[in-house]
């Protein structure tokens, strides 16, 4: 029987290790080449939008998402999202936890926390229970944080107490 792709036989074993550079940035199983504040929380199920990649539309999913390129549209993730330094998002981002070191134009809404790292630029609203802003980050927009009043308190005072 003739084989259209030729005759092949497995007579030699494949090498145990491929000749790849020892630099960890070249290893597919690490995320060391990503400058992400939460890199240690990334796992092998993380989705990475590398630099040079442009996604237009809605990005949805579960698990961590690392953006190193550009996303235009919406990001709806049931997990963590990180926008790396040099990355750009003209998108509304909704996730559990959001770290920004790049540029975002749009609404950012996190169920738990938002971190704006050094060099981050955000133009739009930030809505989260906890927000951390580096002194070298820029936020041009609204900051929304829910306030839970203690039991028995019906409203916050409209003026500071005397003596302040």
C-alpha positions in Angstrom: 0.0 0.0 0.0 1.5 3.3 -1.1 1.6 6.1 1.5 1.2 9.6 0.1 3.5 11.1 2.7 6.3 8.6 2.2 7.8 5.8 4.3 8.6 6.5 7.9 9.7 4.3 10.7 10.5 5.0 14.3 14.0 3.6 14.6 15.6 6.3 16.8 14.4 7.6 20.1 13.6 11.3 20.3 16.2 13.3 22.4 15.3 13.6 26.1 15.8 17.4 26.0 15.4 19.8 23.1 18.2 22.3 22.7 16.6 25.4 24.0 18.2 28.4 25.8 18.4 28.1 29.5 17.0 31.6 29.9 13.6 31.1 31.7 12.0 33.6 29.4 12.1 31.0 26.7 10.3 28.3 28.8 6.7 27.8 27.9 5.8 26.7 31.4 6.8 29.9 33.1 5.4 33.5 33.0 8.7 35.1 34.1 8.8 37.2 30.9 5.6 38.9 31.9 6.0 42.0 34.1 2.7 41.4 36.0 2.2 42.4 39.6 0.3 39.1 40.2 2.6 36.8 38.2 2.9 34.4 41.1 -0.9 33.7 40.9 -0.8 32.8 37.2 -1.1 29.1 36.5 -0.9 27.0 33.4 -4.5 27.7 32.6 -3.9 31.5 32.2 -4.8 33.1 28.9 -2.1 35.5 27.7 -2.7 38.2 25.1 0.9 38.8 24.1 2.3 42.1 22.9 1.7 42.6 19.2 -1.7 40.9 19.5 -4.9 43.0 19.0 -8.3 41.6 20.0 -11.5 43.5 19.0 -14.8 42.4 20.6 -15.8 40.7 23.8 -13.4 38.5 25.7 -15.1 36.2 28.2 -13.9 33.2 30.3 -12.8 31.8 33.6 -9.4 31.8 35.1 -6.7 34.4 34.9 -6.2 36.7 31.9 -2.9 38.5 31.2 -3.1 41.3 28.7 0.2 42.3 27.2 -1.1 43.5 23.8 -4.3 45.4 23.0 -8.0 44.7 23.6 -10.8 46.8 22.2 -14.3 46.1 23.4 -15.3 44.3 26.6 -13.5 41.9 29.0 -15.8 39.8 31.2 -13.7 37.3 33.2 -14.6 35.2 36.2 -11.1 35.4 37.6 -8.1 37.8 37.7 -7.2 40.2 34.9 -3.8 41.9 34.5 -3.0 44.7 32.1 0.8 44.7 31.8 3.0 47.7 31.3 2.9 48.7 27.6 -0.5 47.1 27.1 -3.6 49.1 26.0 -7.2 48.4 26.6 -10.0 50.5 25.2 -12.5 48.3 26.9 -14.8 47.9 29.9 -13.2 45.3 32.2 -15.2 43.2 34.7 -13.4 40.6 36.8 -12.7 39.4 40.3 -9.4 41.2 40.8 -7.9 43.6 38.3 -4.2 44.8 38.2 -3.3 47.6 35.8 0.3 48.6 34.9 -0.6 49.7 31.3 -3.3 51.9 29.8 -7.0 51.4 30.1 -9.7 53.7 28.7 -13.1 52.5 29.9 -14.9 51.2 33.0 -13.1 48.9 35.4 -15.3 46.9 37.8 -13.8 44.3 40.2 -15.7 42.2 42.7 -12.8 42.3 45.1 -10.0 44.7 44.3 -8.3 46.9 41.7 -4.6 47.7 41.8 -3.2 50.6 39.7 0.6 50.0 39.5 3.4 52.4 38.7 3.0 53.8 35.2 -0.7 52.8 35.0 -3.0 55.2 33.2 -6.7 54.8 33.5 -9.3 57.1 31.9 -12.7 56.1 33.1 -14.4 54.8 36.3 -12.9 52.4 38.8 -15.4 50.4 40.9 -14.3 48.0 43.6 -14.5 47.2 47.3 -10.7 47.8 47.6 -8.5 50.0 45.5 -4.8 50.5 45.6 -3.2 53.3 43.6 0.6 53.7 43.2 1.8 57.3 43.5 3.2 57.0 39.9 -0.2 55.9 38.5 -2.7 58.2 36.8 -6.5 58.0 37.2 -8.7 60.4 35.3 -12.3 59.6 36.1 -14.5 58.4 38.9 -13.6 56.2 41.8 -16.5 54.2 43.3 -16.2 52.2 46.5 -19.1 50.9 48.5 -19.4 51.9 52.1 -20.9 49.5 54.7 -22.3 51.5 57.6 -22.1 50.0 61.1 -25.4 48.6 62.5 -27.5 51.4 63.8 -26.0 54.2 61.6 -28.4 55.4 59.0 -26.3 57.9 57.2 -22.8 59.4 57.1 -22.3 62.9 58.5 -22.3 65.6 55.8 -19.7 67.7 57.7 -16.6 66.9 59.6 -16.9 67.0 63.4 -15.9 70.3 65.0 -12.2 70.4 66.0 -10.9 68.8 62.8 
